[in-house]
Amino acid sequence: MITQDTPKTESLNSEHGLPMSSQTVAIAETPPPTPQLAFTTGSGCIYCGDSLQLLNNQNIVRPGSVNIIMTSPPFGLVRKKEYGNVDADQYVDWFRPFAEAFYNVLADNGSLVIDIGGSWISGQPTRSLYHYELLIMLCREYHFHLAQEFYWWNPSKLPTPAEWVTVRRIRVKDAVNCVWWLSKTPYPWEYPTLASFTS
Ligand SMILES: C[S@@+](CC[C@H](N)C(=O)[O-])C[C@H]1O[C@@H](n2cnc3c(N)ncnc32)[C@H](O)[C@@H]1O
């Protein structure tokens, strides 16, 4: 969701499609649709569609104007979802166009919060490092700061991969997502009531 006081247009005509390059592979069969204005209030609005097109349209999202981006992007899963996932070993390359767009639209004291699930290496009972590689890429290449990491405990996750978790029973069920809170400065704008959670 992106909010802004005065939306300029209801749809985009950007030439941007999926974040494809020679290094990236997007497997979604149907590209995300061109963003459409879906809902407006006095405080802002909601667009529905390809976030990359939206973020790269300066008529709608002014560079340096966004306080916070909260995203749960497609994860680098072995078993693909209908909306499309890239493989873990291509994930960082696939994410770079988003990283660049996120950095450009964020205010200097803005925050980027990414909910990201871990993944397994295909065919063996060990974990991928892709979400840690993403975090390091964002900090090293885009100079984001890691304000803090959180872990979303979700005990209702499915016990997969069944081969390791329920058949051979040599691994325990995965039950967390990582939540990376990143910022452009070491002192991002803090919501005033954060103090009430920490006291
Ligand atoms: C990991 S899922 C999010 C899951 C959600 N957080 C949840 O817990 O149910 C990723 C979502 O991103 C959407 N998506 C993929 N590419 C997108 C894009 N370029 N712009 C906007 N949304 C996109 C997918 O359709 C999917 O709904």
The ligand as a Gaussian input file, in Angstrom:
#p B3LYP/6-31G(d) Opt

LIG

0 1
 C        4.707000     -13.809000      -0.123000
 S        3.226000     -13.265000      -0.931000
 C        2.646000     -12.319000       0.341000
 C        1.996000     -13.163000       1.318000
 C        1.292000     -12.377000       2.373000
 N        2.232000     -11.528000       3.068000
 C        0.699000     -13.371000       3.285000
 O        1.262000     -13.575000       4.358000
 O       -0.261000     -13.981000       2.919000
 C        3.749000     -12.135000      -2.149000
 C        2.655000     -11.324000      -2.797000
 O        3.270000     -10.357000      -3.640000
 C        2.482000     -10.212000      -4.799000
 N        3.347000      -9.656000      -5.857000
 C        4.274000     -10.296000      -6.608000
 N        4.892000      -9.448000      -7.448000
 C        4.339000      -8.225000      -7.230000
 C        4.547000      -6.945000      -7.792000
 N        5.459000      -6.728000      -8.750000
 N        3.801000      -5.919000      -7.317000
 C        2.894000      -6.108000      -6.351000
 N        2.654000      -7.305000      -5.765000
 C        3.365000      -8.357000      -6.208000
 C        1.973000     -11.619000      -5.082000
 O        0.820000     -11.587000      -5.877000
 C        1.703000     -12.113000      -3.666000
 O        0.399000     -11.818000      -3.271000

